[in-house]
């Protein structure tokens, strides 16, 4: 299978100009915080799916802080994913604001329900959406954990929705079809910055996934196989995924860290986020799902904790169980940490 490397080559030409290193090639990555910030900012700018966004990046001790605006939560989370893919970045404080499109809440709810209905990756017949002040609440049922998370991801693509409260109940009463599994994996590949500019073919037969194409490193291949093990998959065949170092983006690689490392990264991000100064957030990870508990003084603070957790390498989904208690404040004199590491 032929793979076009135009997208990756074009990105590196842009990055070279931004870093002031006209001779930069895929053999070199950013060296310090300033170069890493420029690397990420230009990488985001080069992404066609980020059109209309304005993203600024600052790096401090491996923590990237993103500020500016995005048209959708999907754009904001894609910017974070690009930052997290960069080798020297271990966590992201995502402070991107979602632009107001001037659309009514009822229109946003209708658009979200239509997008869910049209998705091949899940059955949305039991899902309804309520939107209030551009905050979407997903209500109803899905058959699997994957579909619960997929519903949230699909809703995040609707321009103007600034928060999502996923209250979907998982009933475990459906069997996933090969078509739904394929659609989910194709979404995962399209959403992962590691595979931008590459062609990865996905086939599913009786729950067995066959992958074909070219990637730039063994890390990229390992992560692809790792992510393809979604609900309903019994086996993943990747013998036809070839590693071609000419396609590698230096400074960016596949990360599959331990659960402890994931939670330490999240704790660092939470401690750097001023929106969470009055929150008491605890995190645990099990089967690649991060569960957030504790208290927050507002819905915005609750959403901020989730935004920092989303996209962390090694975590596939987020269960946000943080309780909003207005007026709460963390008792700093008691030495309570902003994030407790549990595994």
Buried (B, 14 or more C-beta within 10 A) or exposed (E): EEBEBEBBBEBBBBBBEBBEBEEBEBEBBBEEBEBBBBBBBBBBBBBEBBEEBBBBBBBEEBBBBBBBBBBBBBBBBBBBBBBBBBBBBBBBBBBBEBBEBEBEBEBBBBBBBEBBEEBEBBBBEBBBBBBEEBBBBBBBBBBBBBBBBBBBBBBBBBBBBBBBBBEBEBEEEBEBBBEBBBBBBBBBBEBBBBBBBBEBEBBBEEBBBBBBBBBBBEBBBBBBBBBBBBBBBEEBBBEEBBBBEEBBBBBBBBBBBEBEBBBBBBBBBBBBBEBBEBBBBBBBBEEBBBBBBBBBBBBEBBBBBBBBBBBBBBBBBBBBEBEBBEEBEBEEEEEEEBBBBBE
